[in-house]
Amino acid sequence: MLETLAGFDTNKNEIFRLDELKNLRCFLETDVNGYENLSKIINYIDTKEMPLSSIGMRITCCDLSSEEGFILLRKLFTNRNIHELVIRGSIGRSLPNHESNFSMNLMVLIVTKCEIEEYLMDTLEELPILRRLSLYWKSFMGRDDFPCKRISSTQGT
C-alpha cells in the first residue's frame, strides 16, 4: 500500500504502471524528461480517483513553447497539489498569467534555460506562499529591468 513515491524518473520507470498505485498520495522529486512523458504524468494526475496531496516535479528536455506545451504548463500551474516545480527548458515568452487560477500552494519555483521574455512580477505576486524562486542561466531574457533584489528576498522564511 504505497502512499509516497519519491524519485520517480521517467527515463528509468514506465509511466503506464503508475495506474497500479491506487493508494498513492504523494508524488515527490519526480523527474519528467520530455514532452510526451510530461503529458502522460499530467494525465495521470488529472484522472486519479483519489487526488494526490503533494506533488514535486523536475521537468527537463521538454519544449513547452508551443501551444500544446503552454496548455501543459498551465495545467501544472493550476494544479493545487503541486508544491515544487523545477523547469529546465524553453517555455516561451511567459509563465501562465495569474488569471489562470494559479495554484496557491506552489512553494518552490526553479527555472533555467526557459528564456522568458515578459515581465514576471505580476505573475509571481499571485503565488502567495512562494518561498523559493530561483532564476538560473537564460531564465529571463526580457529587456525590462528585473527586480533581482526583491526576488532573491523570497528565498527562505
N, C-alpha and C positions, 0 to 999 in steps of 0.2 A: 504494500500500500504506500507507494512512493508519493510524498506530498511536495517535496522540494527537489528540483533538478537544477544543479549548478554546473557550469562549464560545458554546456551542450555546444557542440561545434558542428555546423552543417557540412564542413569538409570531411568529418570523420563519422558522423552519425546520419542515419536515414530519417528524414523528416516524417515520412508516412507512418513510422512506428510510434510517433507521439500520441496518436489517437488511442493507443492501448493504455495510456497512463490516465485512467479515469479520475483518480484522486489528486492529480497534480494541482497544487495551489500556488506555488512559487516557481518562477522560471527565471533564474538568475545567471548573470555572467554568460549570456548566450552569445556565441559568435556566429553571425549570419554572413555568409560570403556569397555575393551575387544576387541579382535581381530576382531570379526565379525562386531561390531559397527564401528570400525575404517575403515574397508574395505568398509562399506556402506557409511560412510561420505566421504571418498576419492572418491568413485564412484560418489557421488552427486556433489562434487566439480569439478571433471573432466568432467562431462557430462552436466553441467549447461550451458544453452544457453548464458546468459549474465554472464561473469566471475565475481567472487567476487573480490572486490578491496582490501579487508583486511581480513585476517584470523588469529585468535589466538586460539591455541588448547592446552589442557592439556590431555595427554594420560596416563591412569592408567590401571593396571591389564591386561596388554597386552604383551605377549611374542613375541617380534619381532626378536628373534634369529634364527628362521627358515628361509629357503629360501624365502617362501611366505611373511613372516614378513619383511624381508630385502627389498623385492620389494615394499611393502607399505611404508617403511621408506624412500626409495629412492624417491618415488613419493612425499612424504612430503617435502623432502629437495630440490626437483627440482621445486616445485610449486612457482612461482614468487609472489604470493599474500600472502603467509604465512609470517607474521611478528613476531609472537611469538610462540614458541614451547616448551612445557614442557613435558618431558617423564619420567615416573616413571615405570621402569620395564626393563627386560633384552632386550638388542638389539644385543647381540652377541659380536663378537670380536672388531668391529669398527663401526664408523659412515660411511655413504656412502662416497666414496672418491670424491675429487674435480673434477674428470673427468666426474662426473655425471651431469654436467651442473647445478651446485648448484644455488639455489635461491639467488640472490644478495640482496634481500630485508629482509632477516632474521635479526632482531634486537635483539631478546631475545632468548636465548637457555638455558634451565634449565634441568639438568638431575640428576636423583637419582636412585640408585639400577640398573643401566644399565650394570655394570660390563664390561666396555670397557677395552680391553687388549692392543690394538695397540696404538701407539703414535698418538696424536691428532693434533699437531701443524700444520702439512701440510694441514690437512682438515680445521681447524679453520681459517687459513690465507686466505682461499678462500671466507670468509664471510666478505666483506669489511665494511659493516655498522653495524656489530655486536656490540651492545652497552652493553649488559649484558650477561655474561656467568657465570652460577652457576653450580658447580660440587659438589653435596652433597654425602651423605653416599653411599659407594660402586659404585660410578660413574666410577671411573678409577681404574682398578685392574692391570694395566700393571707393568712391572718390571722396565722399564726405568724411569729415573728421569723425573718428570713432572714440567715444569716451572710455579709453582703456582703464584709467584710474578708477572710474566708477564701477566698471565691470569687475576688475580684479578684487574689489572690496566685497564681492558677493561670496568669495570662497571661504568656506567655514562658517561657523556660527559664533 
